[in-house]
């Protein structure tokens, strides 16, 4: 950073990993070999990128900061298996980046704290080629990504991750390994995509599931019969085998799916009384007066 006159951007949440042992730990936990293809979001100054290039066959390093991109390119220039892409991880066209149906990829990244959750969810939702992730995120975010029903950190994000994958926290990372040092602990999370979604799309769409989950956790202190009023029909609880007095954090992804799958009754069509004959005649007369001639 000193050589190139760079400073970490607070707006972009930049905290660069500056500890070789942490880098080696990330690569090891990602389970890479010489056939692995890796996409890295937020490559920064390339400390992780270089290690990934040595362990994998191909690395796509994505960086949004236009000031860092040329520096990153110069640092990884001796590694022909690295492609540097200037792009925003929140707006990636995953198909264009990785290629549709091109086989498995692994996402390995030190994700900025402020965008970690949406990047993980978008990769799960939009990039089926990404079969595994090893990401470093804020500890509280890691706990939410991997939480199970009944855990203090369990929430809507936990359900959405569980729909697509199995997530587990593999260990903590202290602030001392970063430049600049963050004020919070970080954690390493591994996310392995399931062979099929935890809830069959034929049962209920992912979009509908998210609508119900968001409503439930939007008022998580309330019983579901209250938080989901107007979102699922009253009979949904009995049909799904869910107590209406349950709260959102008690349901796993499968039970959320069954609850969301209960169809809502169609809205009644508005009843319109037929016009009075006299009124109809008056209307006809009024229309006649305004008919162009």
Phi and psi in degrees as a GROMACS rama.xvg file:
@    title "Ramachandran Plot"
@    xaxis  label "Phi"
@    yaxis  label "Psi"
@TYPE xy
-65.2658  -40.5699  UNK-2
-61.1827  -37.3873  UNK-3
-101.854  5.54615  UNK-4
65.5413  38.6751  UNK-5
-105.753  150.144  UNK-6
-130.174  142.841  UNK-7
-60.5772  140.43  UNK-8
-90.0886  120.887  UNK-9
-67.6915  -36.9162  UNK-10
-61.785  -33.9  UNK-11
-93.2194  2.05072  UNK-12
64.2788  37.3706  UNK-13
-80.2471  121.357  UNK-14
-136.507  107.882  UNK-15
-86.1682  137.12  UNK-16
-74.8218  126.483  UNK-17
-126.702  26.9718  UNK-18
-126.638  115.051  UNK-19
-59.1101  -35.7964  UNK-20
-63.985  -39.3169  UNK-21
-65.9491  -39.3483  UNK-22
-60.9339  -47.8818  UNK-23
-62.4968  -37.6272  UNK-24
-63.3319  -43.3856  UNK-25
-61.6624  -47.2549  UNK-26
-63.2345  -40.5901  UNK-27
-64.4376  -45.3257  UNK-28
-69.3959  -22.4935  UNK-29
-73.525  -15.542  UNK-30
66.7415  39.9393  UNK-31
-82.9521  153.442  UNK-32
-140.947  -175.651  UNK-33
-73.0625  2.50114  UNK-34
-108.089  -2.04273  UNK-35
-74.7271  144.233  UNK-36
-115.745  128.6  UNK-37
-123.724  137.839  UNK-38
-115.027  130.82  UNK-39
-115.874  126.182  UNK-40
-101.9  126.688  UNK-41
77.7717  55.3163  UNK-42
-69.9486  -22.6989  UNK-43
61.1689  -125.089  UNK-44
-93.7193  5.18208  UNK-45
87.4269  10.4461  UNK-46
-63.3976  -41.4323  UNK-47
-77.3414  -35.2039  UNK-48
-58.8825  -44.2246  UNK-49
-61.5411  -42.7987  UNK-50
-66.222  -38.2288  UNK-51
-65.0659  -39.9269  UNK-52
-62.454  -33.5261  UNK-53
-75.4968  -23.4863  UNK-54
-99.5479  -24.7404  UNK-55
-116.941  168.221  UNK-56
-82.3519  -29.5509  UNK-57
-149.733  138.116  UNK-58
-133.42  127.191  UNK-59
-106.866  112.467  UNK-60
-102.583  114.477  UNK-61
-102.476  130.045  UNK-62
-141.815  132.741  UNK-63
-91.0913  -24.805  UNK-64
-78.481  110.772  UNK-65
-64.2883  -22.3154  UNK-66
-74.8223  -28.8613  UNK-67
-86.2689  -26.7216  UNK-68
-55.8149  -48.9684  UNK-69
-65.5632  -33.9422  UNK-70
-66.3367  -44.979  UNK-71
-59.0326  -44.0722  UNK-72
-61.7841  -38.2204  UNK-73
-70.8696  -34.5425  UNK-74
-69.0453  -39.1264  UNK-75
-96.6822  8.52075  UNK-76
-59.3307  -26.8959  UNK-77
-83.0582  1.94279  UNK-78
-112.983  97.6808  UNK-79
-66.5683  -12.5762  UNK-80
-89.6116  9.07568  UNK-81
-109.539  129.62  UNK-82
-113.165  122.742  UNK-83
-94.4689  128.426  UNK-84
-124.464  124.872  UNK-85
-86.6646  110.813  UNK-86
-163.967  160.262  UNK-87
-90.973  121.525  UNK-88
-59.5206  -21.5233  UNK-89
-82.6264  -14.3278  UNK-90
-125.395  24.6016  UNK-91
-67.109  140.358  UNK-92
-90.9666  94.6407  UNK-93
-62.5052  -37.7194  UNK-94
-62.3009  -43.3185  UNK-95
-69.3825  -34.69  UNK-96
-71.113  -45.9842  UNK-97
-105.06  -22.9539  UNK-98
87.7645  128.906  UNK-99
-70.8251  135.909  UNK-100
64.2757  29.131  UNK-101
-93.9618  9.289  UNK-102
96.5261  -179.895  UNK-103
-75.0772  143.616  UNK-104
-125.527  156.999  UNK-105
-118.495  130.351  UNK-106
-93.818  120.742  UNK-107
-127.006  126.034  UNK-108
-162.631  148.666  UNK-109
-97.0483  94.6479  UNK-110
-82.5502  137.382  UNK-111
-57.5911  137.802  UNK-112
-57.146  -37.9914  UNK-113
-77.3696  -10.3353  UNK-114
-128.394  7.76275  UNK-115
-60.895  -49.5121  UNK-116
-62.6925  -50.1799  UNK-117
-63.7245  -31.6553  UNK-118
-66.7042  -44.5173  UNK-119
-61.2084  -46.6511  UNK-120
-64.9316  -40.7966  UNK-121
-65.5062  -37.793  UNK-122
-63.5721  -40.7837  UNK-123
-66.7665  -39.8988  UNK-124
-78.4876  -34.1604  UNK-125
-115.619  -10.7567  UNK-126
-126.744  77.0551  UNK-127
-62.2402  -18.4984  UNK-128
-66.728  -26.1108  UNK-129
-78.9166  104.254  UNK-130
-91.0583  -20.4443  UNK-131
-148.792  148.28  UNK-132
-131.9  142.34  UNK-133
-129.521  104.66  UNK-134
-123.456  145  UNK-135
-104.03  123.585  UNK-136
-140.125  173.017  UNK-137
-59.0409  142.74  UNK-138
-54.5598  -44.1699  UNK-139
-63.8612  -36.6294  UNK-140
-66.2092  -43.3446  UNK-141
-57.9071  -42.9099  UNK-142
-65.4287  -37.0689  UNK-143
-68.4735  -40.0298  UNK-144
-61.7898  -35.0351  UNK-145
-106.338  2.25239  UNK-146
-66.9519  149.324  UNK-147
-109.44  163.034  UNK-148
-52.1296  135.128  UNK-149
93.542  -18.8118  UNK-150
-70.5406  150.212  UNK-151
-60.8979  -33.3934  UNK-152
-87.8185  -2.46001  UNK-153
-65.9055  130.673  UNK-154
-156.439  -166.659  UNK-155
-60.037  -38.3339  UNK-156
-61.8535  -39.8446  UNK-157
-60.1162  -41.8276  UNK-158
-65.8538  -43.0318  UNK-159
-66.0926  -40.0187  UNK-160
-63.6046  -44.5598  UNK-161
-64.1987  -24.2895  UNK-162
-62.3343  -37.3788  UNK-163
-101.403  -27.2608  UNK-164
-156.108  172.448  UNK-165
-107.849  127.693  UNK-166
-120.458  143.915  UNK-167
-147.784  143.462  UNK-168
-84.4072  123.62  UNK-169
-97.6197  -13.5656  UNK-170
162.804  165.766  UNK-171
-97.5742  157.097  UNK-172
-130.626  124.474  UNK-173
-76.0795  159.132  UNK-174
-63.2576  -21.9045  UNK-175
-67.0607  -13.2473  UNK-176
-88.56  -0.875101  UNK-177
-110.118  152.961  UNK-178
-127.289  117.736  UNK-179
-72.8071  164.831  UNK-180
-73.7182  128.818  UNK-181
-75.3969  166.871  UNK-182
-91.7517  3.68716  UNK-183
-131.964  164.374  UNK-184
-78.6913  154.187  UNK-185
-113.561  171.51  UNK-186
-148.576  154.581  UNK-187
-100.472  128.443  UNK-188
-120.927  131.118  UNK-189
-105.954  132.817  UNK-190
-126.823  116.529  UNK-191
-110.599  121.933  UNK-192
-67.2523  137.644  UNK-193
-72.3693  159.388  UNK-194
-64.1947  -28.4194  UNK-195
-150.98  155.067  UNK-196
-54.7847  148.118  UNK-197
-63.8581  -25.5767  UNK-198
-118.735  123.61  UNK-199
-59.9938  128.429  UNK-200
-59.012  -23.212  UNK-201
-69.9089  -24.7571  UNK-202
-78.4187  -48.2805  UNK-203
-158.544  143.795  UNK-204
-72.6947  154.995  UNK-205
-61.6272  -38.0607  UNK-206
-62.7137  -43.2751  UNK-207
-66.5041  -41.2024  UNK-208
-58.3445  -44.6569  UNK-209
-63.8053  -37.6113  UNK-210
-59.8612  -45.3605  UNK-211
-70.387  -42.9091  UNK-212
-62.6109  -44.4407  UNK-213
-61.025  -40.0883  UNK-214
-66.0669  -41.5266  UNK-215
-64.9807  -45.4115  UNK-216
-83.2267  -11.5888  UNK-217
-66.8791  -24.5039  UNK-218
-133.611  60.5899  UNK-219
-65.1567  -20.1906  UNK-220
-78.1964  -15.1198  UNK-221
-90.1596  157.583  UNK-222
-68.1052  151.542  UNK-223
-62.0074  -30.4748  UNK-224
-62.804  -23.3031  UNK-225
-92.7358  -47.1861  UNK-226
-68.3854  -25.0138  UNK-227
-104.622  10.2134  UNK-228
-60.181  126.534  UNK-229
85.3708  -9.83388  UNK-230
-99.8416  -39.8697  UNK-231
-125.065  151.035  UNK-232
-68.6089  154.983  UNK-233
-56.7257  -33.145  UNK-234
-77.3239  -5.69604  UNK-235
-61.9323  -35.8734  UNK-236
-64.0795  -46.4609  UNK-237
-65.7661  -42.5393  UNK-238
-65.472  -32.2991  UNK-239
-90.2355  -6.68901  UNK-240
71.6496  31.9632  UNK-241
-115.886  128.667  UNK-242
-67.6388  130.086  UNK-243
-64.4013  -15.7208  UNK-244
-87.0897  -1.60308  UNK-245
-64.8729  160.765  UNK-246
-114.963  161.773  UNK-247
-56.0069  -39.7103  UNK-248
-71.7187  -4.69124  UNK-249
-89.1668  -14.6983  UNK-250
-98.2391  133.297  UNK-251
-84.2685  175.915  UNK-252
-62.7088  -35.1484  UNK-253
-64.3399  -43.8938  UNK-254
-68.4083  -36.3081  UNK-255
-60.9223  -40.2496  UNK-256
-63.5009  -43.5986  UNK-257
-64.0856  -40.3665  UNK-258
-66.1233  -42.6827  UNK-259
-70.0294  -22.3197  UNK-260
-78.0227  -16.1362  UNK-261
-67.1893  119.39  UNK-262
-69.3406  144.51  UNK-263
-82.6557  146.158  UNK-264
-66.5167  139.537  UNK-265
-63.4647  144.1  UNK-266
-65.0234  135.89  UNK-267
-64.9207  143.019  UNK-268
-71.5284  140.009  UNK-269
-63.1261  137.618  UNK-270
-89.2929  125.175  UNK-271
-117.131  119.839  UNK-272
-70.5231  141.416  UNK-273
-63.5147  144.276  UNK-274
-66.322  147.472  UNK-275
-66.4105  139.739  UNK-276
-51.9219  -41.5252  UNK-277
-65.4034  -41.1157  UNK-278
-64.5864  -39.4028  UNK-279
-61.9466  -42.6279  UNK-280
-64.2977  -40.6056  UNK-281
-63.174  -38.4408  UNK-282
-65.6419  -39.7826  UNK-283
-62.4974  -40.1755  UNK-284
-65.5609  -42.1071  UNK-285
-62.2106  -41.3561  UNK-286
-63.1408  -38.6321  UNK-287
-62.1886  -37.3373  UNK-288
-65.5592  -26.8062  UNK-289
-103.981  12.3468  UNK-290
-77.8906  124.421  UNK-291
-60.0994  146.265  UNK-292
